[in-house]
Amino acid sequence: MAEAVAESAEAPAAVRHAEEVMGTVFSFDVRGGDPDAVRAALDEAVAGLHRVDQVFSTYREDSQVSRLAREELGVADCDPEVAEVLELAAEAERVSDGWFSTRYRGRLDPTGIVKGWSVERAARALRRVAGVSGVSVNGGGDVQMSGTPEPTRSWRVGIADPLRPGGLAAVITAAGVDELAVATSGTAERGAHIVDPRTGKSAVTDLVAVTVVGPRLTWVDCWATAAFAMGSRAGLAWLESLPDVEGLLITAGDEVRCTGGLATRLG
């Protein structure tokens, strides 16, 4: 889990909102801009998240993804976003050499990429509102940040320590970049829910959590899941090979392993 924070008397006016959707809570923090325009854009973003849930939820028998999995629909019959997400998921599967997958127990299930993609899309839409200087959207602990919350301060994200409830394993700063995303996969919050695509069963590794940092939440969310399934040694080596990506891996033995450039994002 992660939480973006920025507190200062000098901060521009903030519009904040929390919305329950997709089985989790999405938190919005938008800085600057005309409050009425921001709230209107926020209403559109929230409606978009509910629409994504209706289209992609595997828990809804009438969702387009459920009907697609049952071969009642073809991709061409679905909303354009379905083809977009499936193309992104195919790219994630290729880059991860199959460690990220959209199949669960033999059935189509793109939910592993949908949340990160929808958070990123919402954050970018809000940033386009005239006068907005900074946006943070947190979807169930995975965060997409854009701009700055105030002229002299950057967004910061605290990474929960999976072995010490209430403690932080690290603090990530978005200083020096216009966009930054942070995603964590692990067993602390939801138990053994990450699947090993080779076996179709829960991934058994030496890890309890993987946090990945990069520009886009769509990708870092996928990379955190894939790296967790790989285990600490292979996962760290793979993350090191990806451009503009850093990672923090915590093992069940309380060993912390980091990519070489992570230090530049700590603060």
VEXGUVEX-970489 format. One record per residue (C-alpha): residue number from 1; chain; x, y, z. Coordinates in Angstrom, 1 decimal, decimal comma, always signed. Layout:
BEGIN
+-----+------+--------+--------+--------+
: pos : unit :      x :      y :      z :
+-----+------+--------+--------+--------+
: NUM :    A :      X :      Y :      Z :
...
+-----+------+--------+--------+--------+
//
This chain:
BEGIN
+-----+------+--------+--------+--------+
: pos : unit :      x :      y :      z :
+-----+------+--------+--------+--------+
:   1 :    A :   +0,0 :   +0,0 :   +0,0 :
:   2 :    A :   +1,1 :   +3,6 :   -0,7 :
:   3 :    A :   -0,2 :   +7,0 :   +0,1 :
:   4 :    A :   +0,7 :  +10,2 :   -1,7 :
:   5 :    A :   +1,1 :  +13,1 :   +0,7 :
:   6 :    A :   +1,8 :  +16,8 :   +0,3 :
:   7 :    A :   +1,0 :  +19,3 :   +3,1 :
:   8 :    A :   +1,9 :  +23,0 :   +3,2 :
:   9 :    A :   +0,3 :  +26,3 :   +3,8 :
:  10 :    A :   +1,6 :  +27,4 :   +0,4 :
:  11 :    A :   -0,1 :  +24,6 :   -1,5 :
:  12 :    A :   -2,6 :  +25,7 :   -4,2 :
:  13 :    A :   -6,3 :  +25,0 :   -3,5 :
:  14 :    A :   -7,0 :  +21,3 :   -3,4 :
:  15 :    A :  -10,0 :  +19,3 :   -4,5 :
:  16 :    A :  -10,1 :  +15,9 :   -2,9 :
:  17 :    A :  -12,4 :  +13,0 :   -3,3 :
:  18 :    A :  -12,6 :   +9,3 :   -2,4 :
:  19 :    A :  -14,7 :   +6,8 :   -4,4 :
:  20 :    A :  -15,4 :   +3,1 :   -3,8 :
:  21 :    A :  -15,3 :   +1,2 :   -7,1 :
:  22 :    A :  -13,7 :   -2,0 :   -8,5 :
:  23 :    A :  -13,7 :   -3,4 :   -5,0 :
:  24 :    A :  -11,3 :   -0,8 :   -3,6 :
:  25 :    A :  -11,1 :   +2,9 :   -2,8 :
:  26 :    A :   -9,8 :   +5,5 :   -5,3 :
:  27 :    A :   -8,5 :   +8,7 :   -3,8 :
:  28 :    A :   -8,1 :  +11,9 :   -5,8 :
:  29 :    A :   -6,0 :  +15,0 :   -4,9 :
:  30 :    A :   -6,1 :  +17,8 :   -7,5 :
:  31 :    A :   -4,1 :  +21,0 :   -7,0 :
:  32 :    A :   -4,8 :  +24,3 :   -8,8 :
:  33 :    A :   -7,3 :  +25,2 :  -11,5 :
:  34 :    A :  -10,8 :  +26,5 :  -11,1 :
:  35 :    A :  -12,6 :  +24,4 :   -8,4 :
:  36 :    A :  -15,8 :  +24,1 :  -10,4 :
:  37 :    A :  -14,0 :  +23,0 :  -13,5 :
:  38 :    A :  -11,9 :  +20,5 :  -11,5 :
:  39 :    A :  -15,0 :  +19,1 :   -9,8 :
:  40 :    A :  -16,7 :  +18,7 :  -13,2 :
:  41 :    A :  -13,7 :  +16,8 :  -14,5 :
:  42 :    A :  -13,5 :  +14,8 :  -11,4 :
:  43 :    A :  -17,2 :  +13,8 :  -11,8 :
:  44 :    A :  -16,3 :  +12,6 :  -15,3 :
:  45 :    A :  -13,3 :  +10,7 :  -14,1 :
:  46 :    A :  -15,3 :   +8,9 :  -11,4 :
:  47 :    A :  -18,0 :   +8,0 :  -13,9 :
:  48 :    A :  -15,3 :   +6,7 :  -16,1 :
:  49 :    A :  -14,1 :   +4,4 :  -13,4 :
:  50 :    A :  -17,5 :   +3,0 :  -12,8 :
:  51 :    A :  -17,9 :   +2,4 :  -16,6 :
:  52 :    A :  -14,6 :   +0,6 :  -16,6 :
:  53 :    A :  -15,8 :   -1,6 :  -13,8 :
:  54 :    A :  -19,0 :   -2,4 :  -15,8 :
:  55 :    A :  -17,0 :   -3,3 :  -18,9 :
:  56 :    A :  -14,1 :   -5,2 :  -17,4 :
:  57 :    A :  -15,3 :   -6,8 :  -14,2 :
:  58 :    A :  -14,9 :  -10,6 :  -14,1 :
:  59 :    A :  -17,4 :  -10,7 :  -11,2 :
:  60 :    A :  -20,2 :   -9,3 :  -13,4 :
:  61 :    A :  -21,7 :  -12,0 :  -15,7 :
:  62 :    A :  -23,0 :   -9,3 :  -18,0 :
:  63 :    A :  -19,7 :   -7,4 :  -18,4 :
:  64 :    A :  -18,2 :   -7,3 :  -21,8 :
:  65 :    A :  -15,1 :   -9,1 :  -20,6 :
:  66 :    A :  -17,2 :  -11,9 :  -19,1 :
:  67 :    A :  -19,1 :  -12,2 :  -22,3 :
:  68 :    A :  -15,9 :  -12,1 :  -24,3 :
:  69 :    A :  -14,5 :  -14,9 :  -22,2 :
:  70 :    A :  -17,6 :  -17,0 :  -22,9 :
:  71 :    A :  -17,2 :  -16,2 :  -26,6 :
:  72 :    A :  -20,6 :  -14,5 :  -26,7 :
:  73 :    A :  -18,8 :  -11,4 :  -28,1 :
:  74 :    A :  -15,8 :  -10,7 :  -30,2 :
:  75 :    A :  -13,3 :   -7,9 :  -29,4 :
:  76 :    A :  -14,8 :   -5,9 :  -32,3 :
:  77 :    A :  -18,2 :   -6,0 :  -30,6 :
:  78 :    A :  -16,9 :   -4,5 :  -27,4 :
:  79 :    A :  -16,1 :   -0,9 :  -26,5 :
:  80 :    A :  -12,8 :   +0,4 :  -28,0 :
:  81 :    A :  -11,2 :   +0,4 :  -24,6 :
:  82 :    A :  -11,3 :   -3,4 :  -24,5 :
:  83 :    A :   -9,1 :   -3,7 :  -27,5 :
:  84 :    A :   -6,8 :   -1,0 :  -26,1 :
:  85 :    A :   -6,4 :   -2,8 :  -22,8 :
:  86 :    A :   -5,9 :   -6,2 :  -24,4 :
:  87 :    A :   -3,2 :   -4,8 :  -26,7 :
:  88 :    A :   -1,4 :   -3,3 :  -23,6 :
:  89 :    A :   -1,7 :   -6,6 :  -21,8 :
:  90 :    A :   -0,2 :   -8,4 :  -24,7 :
:  91 :    A :   +2,7 :   -6,0 :  -24,7 :
:  92 :    A :   +3,1 :   -6,6 :  -20,9 :
:  93 :    A :   +3,1 :  -10,3 :  -21,5 :
:  94 :    A :   +5,8 :  -10,0 :  -24,2 :
:  95 :    A :   +8,1 :   -7,8 :  -22,2 :
:  96 :    A :   +7,8 :  -10,0 :  -19,1 :
:  97 :    A :   +8,3 :  -13,2 :  -21,1 :
:  98 :    A :   +4,9 :  -14,5 :  -20,0 :
:  99 :    A :   +5,3 :  -13,7 :  -16,2 :
: 100 :    A :   +2,4 :  -11,2 :  -16,6 :
: 101 :    A :   -0,7 :  -12,9 :  -18,0 :
: 102 :    A :   -4,3 :  -12,1 :  -18,7 :
: 103 :    A :   -5,3 :  -15,7 :  -18,2 :
: 104 :    A :   -6,6 :  -17,0 :  -14,8 :
: 105 :    A :   -7,4 :  -20,7 :  -14,6 :
: 106 :    A :   -7,7 :  -20,8 :  -18,3 :
: 107 :    A :  -10,1 :  -17,9 :  -18,5 :
: 108 :    A :   -9,6 :  -14,4 :  -19,9 :
: 109 :    A :   -8,9 :  -12,0 :  -17,0 :
: 110 :    A :   -7,3 :   -8,6 :  -17,8 :
: 111 :    A :   -8,0 :   -7,2 :  -14,3 :
: 112 :    A :   -4,3 :   -7,2 :  -13,5 :
: 113 :    A :   -3,8 :   -4,3 :  -15,9 :
: 114 :    A :   -7,1 :   -2,6 :  -15,8 :
: 115 :    A :   -6,8 :   -0,8 :  -12,5 :
: 116 :    A :   -3,4 :   +0,8 :  -13,2 :
: 117 :    A :   -4,5 :   +1,8 :  -16,7 :
: 118 :    A :   -7,7 :   +3,4 :  -15,4 :
: 119 :    A :   -5,9 :   +5,3 :  -12,6 :
: 120 :    A :   -3,3 :   +6,6 :  -15,1 :
: 121 :    A :   -6,1 :   +7,6 :  -17,6 :
: 122 :    A :   -8,0 :   +9,4 :  -14,8 :
: 123 :    A :   -4,9 :  +11,3 :  -13,6 :
: 124 :    A :   -4,0 :  +12,5 :  -17,1 :
: 125 :    A :   -7,5 :  +13,7 :  -17,8 :
: 126 :    A :   -7,5 :  +15,7 :  -14,6 :
: 127 :    A :   -4,1 :  +17,2 :  -15,4 :
: 128 :    A :   -5,5 :  +18,6 :  -18,7 :
: 129 :    A :   -7,9 :  +20,9 :  -16,8 :
: 130 :    A :   -6,8 :  +24,5 :  -17,3 :
: 131 :    A :   -4,7 :  +25,7 :  -14,4 :
: 132 :    A :   -4,2 :  +22,4 :  -12,7 :
: 133 :    A :   -0,6 :  +22,1 :  -11,4 :
: 134 :    A :   -0,7 :  +18,7 :   -9,8 :
: 135 :    A :   -2,7 :  +15,5 :   -9,6 :
: 136 :    A :   -2,4 :  +12,4 :   -7,5 :
: 137 :    A :   -4,7 :   +9,4 :   -8,0 :
: 138 :    A :   -4,4 :   +6,5 :   -5,6 :
: 139 :    A :   -6,2 :   +3,3 :   -6,6 :
: 140 :    A :   -6,1 :   +0,8 :   -3,8 :
: 141 :    A :   -2,5 :   +1,7 :   -2,9 :
: 142 :    A :   -1,1 :   +2,2 :   -6,4 :
: 143 :    A :   -0,5 :   +5,8 :   -7,2 :
: 144 :    A :   -0,2 :   +7,9 :  -10,4 :
: 145 :    A :   +1,3 :  +11,4 :   -9,8 :
: 146 :    A :   +1,6 :  +14,3 :  -12,2 :
: 147 :    A :   +3,0 :  +17,8 :  -11,8 :
: 148 :    A :   +3,5 :  +19,1 :   -8,3 :
: 149 :    A :   +1,2 :  +19,8 :   -5,4 :
: 150 :    A :   +2,9 :  +23,2 :   -4,8 :
: 151 :    A :   +5,7 :  +25,2 :   -6,3 :
: 152 :    A :   +8,4 :  +24,2 :   -3,8 :
: 153 :    A :   +7,3 :  +20,6 :   -3,0 :
: 154 :    A :   +7,0 :  +17,4 :   -4,9 :
: 155 :    A :   +4,6 :  +14,5 :   -4,4 :
: 156 :    A :   +5,9 :  +11,9 :   -2,0 :
: 157 :    A :   +4,6 :   +8,3 :   -1,5 :
: 158 :    A :   +5,1 :   +6,2 :   +1,6 :
: 159 :    A :   +5,5 :   +2,5 :   +1,0 :
: 160 :    A :   +4,1 :   +0,3 :   +3,8 :
: 161 :    A :   +6,4 :   -2,2 :   +5,4 :
: 162 :    A :   +4,7 :   -5,6 :   +4,9 :
: 163 :    A :   +6,5 :   -7,1 :   +7,9 :
: 164 :    A :   +5,9 :   -4,2 :  +10,3 :
: 165 :    A :   +2,3 :   -3,1 :  +10,3 :
: 166 :    A :   +2,0 :   +0,7 :  +10,6 :
: 167 :    A :   +5,7 :   +1,2 :   +9,5 :
: 168 :    A :   +7,2 :   +2,4 :   +6,3 :
: 169 :    A :   +9,7 :   +0,5 :   +4,2 :
: 170 :    A :  +10,6 :   +3,6 :   +2,1 :
: 171 :    A :   +9,4 :   +7,0 :   +0,9 :
: 172 :    A :   +9,4 :   +7,7 :   -2,8 :
: 173 :    A :   +9,7 :  +11,2 :   -4,2 :
: 174 :    A :   +8,5 :  +12,5 :   -7,5 :
: 175 :    A :  +11,1 :  +15,4 :   -7,4 :
: 176 :    A :  +12,5 :  +16,2 :  -10,8 :
: 177 :    A :  +10,0 :  +14,4 :  -13,0 :
: 178 :    A :   +6,6 :  +15,5 :  -14,3 :
: 179 :    A :   +5,0 :  +12,0 :  -14,0 :
: 180 :    A :   +5,7 :   +9,2 :  -11,5 :
: 181 :    A :   +3,8 :   +6,1 :  -10,6 :
: 182 :    A :   +4,3 :   +3,6 :   -7,8 :
: 183 :    A :   +2,7 :   +0,2 :   -7,6 :
: 184 :    A :   +3,1 :   -2,6 :   -5,0 :
: 185 :    A :   +2,3 :   -6,3 :   -5,3 :
: 186 :    A :   +2,5 :   -8,7 :   -2,4 :
: 187 :    A :   +0,8 :  -10,9 :   +0,1 :
: 188 :    A :   +0,5 :   -8,6 :   +3,1 :
: 189 :    A :   -2,9 :   -7,1 :   +2,2 :
: 190 :    A :   -4,6 :   -9,8 :   +0,1 :
: 191 :    A :   -2,8 :  -13,0 :   +0,9 :
: 192 :    A :   -1,5 :  -15,3 :   -1,8 :
: 193 :    A :   -3,4 :  -13,9 :   -4,8 :
: 194 :    A :   -0,6 :  -13,6 :   -7,3 :
: 195 :    A :   -0,6 :  -16,4 :   -9,9 :
: 196 :    A :   +2,4 :  -18,2 :  -11,4 :
: 197 :    A :   +1,4 :  -18,2 :  -15,1 :
: 198 :    A :   +3,4 :  -21,4 :  -15,6 :
: 199 :    A :   +1,4 :  -23,4 :  -13,2 :
: 200 :    A :   -1,9 :  -21,5 :  -12,9 :
: 201 :    A :   -1,5 :  -21,7 :   -9,1 :
: 202 :    A :   -0,5 :  -19,2 :   -6,5 :
: 203 :    A :   +3,1 :  -18,0 :   -7,0 :
: 204 :    A :   +5,4 :  -19,5 :   -4,4 :
: 205 :    A :   +8,5 :  -17,2 :   -4,0 :
: 206 :    A :  +10,7 :  -15,8 :   -1,3 :
: 207 :    A :   +9,1 :  -12,4 :   -1,6 :
: 208 :    A :   +6,4 :  -10,7 :   +0,5 :
: 209 :    A :   +6,3 :   -7,4 :   -1,5 :
: 210 :    A :   +7,6 :   -5,8 :   -4,7 :
: 211 :    A :   +7,3 :   -2,1 :   -5,3 :
: 212 :    A :   +8,0 :   -0,7 :   -8,8 :
: 213 :    A :   +8,5 :   +2,9 :   -9,7 :
: 214 :    A :   +8,3 :   +4,4 :  -13,2 :
: 215 :    A :   +6,5 :   +7,1 :  -15,2 :
: 216 :    A :   +3,3 :   +5,1 :  -16,0 :
: 217 :    A :   +1,1 :   +3,2 :  -13,6 :
: 218 :    A :   -0,2 :   +1,0 :  -16,4 :
: 219 :    A :   +3,2 :   -0,6 :  -16,7 :
: 220 :    A :   +4,6 :   -0,5 :  -13,2 :
: 221 :    A :   +1,5 :   -2,3 :  -11,9 :
: 222 :    A :   +2,2 :   -5,1 :  -14,4 :
: 223 :    A :   +5,9 :   -5,2 :  -13,6 :
: 224 :    A :   +5,3 :   -5,4 :   -9,9 :
: 225 :    A :   +3,1 :   -8,5 :  -10,4 :
: 226 :    A :   +5,5 :  -10,1 :  -12,8 :
: 227 :    A :   +8,5 :   -9,5 :  -10,7 :
: 228 :    A :   +6,8 :  -11,0 :   -7,6 :
: 229 :    A :   +6,0 :  -14,1 :   -9,5 :
: 230 :    A :   +9,6 :  -14,4 :  -10,6 :
: 231 :    A :  +11,1 :  -14,3 :   -7,1 :
: 232 :    A :  +13,7 :  -12,0 :   -5,7 :
: 233 :    A :  +16,7 :  -13,0 :   -7,7 :
: 234 :    A :  +15,1 :  -13,2 :  -11,2 :
: 235 :    A :  +12,7 :  -10,4 :  -10,4 :
: 236 :    A :  +15,5 :   -7,9 :   -9,4 :
: 237 :    A :  +17,6 :   -8,8 :  -12,5 :
: 238 :    A :  +14,6 :   -8,3 :  -14,8 :
: 239 :    A :  +13,6 :   -5,0 :  -13,3 :
: 240 :    A :  +17,2 :   -3,8 :  -13,7 :
: 241 :    A :  +16,9 :   -4,5 :  -17,4 :
: 242 :    A :  +13,8 :   -2,2 :  -17,9 :
: 243 :    A :  +14,3 :   +1,4 :  -18,9 :
: 244 :    A :  +13,1 :   +4,1 :  -16,5 :
: 245 :    A :  +12,0 :   +1,6 :  -13,9 :
: 246 :    A :  +13,2 :   +1,1 :  -10,3 :
: 247 :    A :  +12,2 :   -1,5 :   -7,8 :
: 248 :    A :  +12,2 :   -2,4 :   -4,1 :
: 249 :    A :  +11,8 :   -6,1 :   -3,2 :
: 250 :    A :  +11,3 :   -7,4 :   +0,3 :
: 251 :    A :  +11,7 :  -11,0 :   +1,1 :
: 252 :    A :  +10,0 :  -13,1 :   +3,8 :
: 253 :    A :  +13,4 :  -13,2 :   +5,6 :
: 254 :    A :  +13,3 :   -9,4 :   +5,9 :
: 255 :    A :  +15,9 :   -8,8 :   +3,3 :
: 256 :    A :  +15,5 :   -5,6 :   +1,2 :
: 257 :    A :  +16,8 :   -5,7 :   -2,4 :
: 258 :    A :  +16,8 :   -2,6 :   -4,7 :
: 259 :    A :  +17,6 :   -1,8 :   -8,2 :
: 260 :    A :  +20,7 :   +0,4 :   -8,7 :
: 261 :    A :  +18,9 :   +3,6 :   -9,4 :
: 262 :    A :  +16,2 :   +3,5 :   -6,7 :
: 263 :    A :  +18,3 :   +5,8 :   -4,4 :
: 264 :    A :  +17,5 :   +8,7 :   -6,8 :
: 265 :    A :  +13,8 :   +8,3 :   -6,0 :
: 266 :    A :  +14,1 :   +8,0 :   -2,2 :
: 267 :    A :  +13,1 :  +11,0 :   -0,1 :
+-----+------+--------+--------+--------+
//
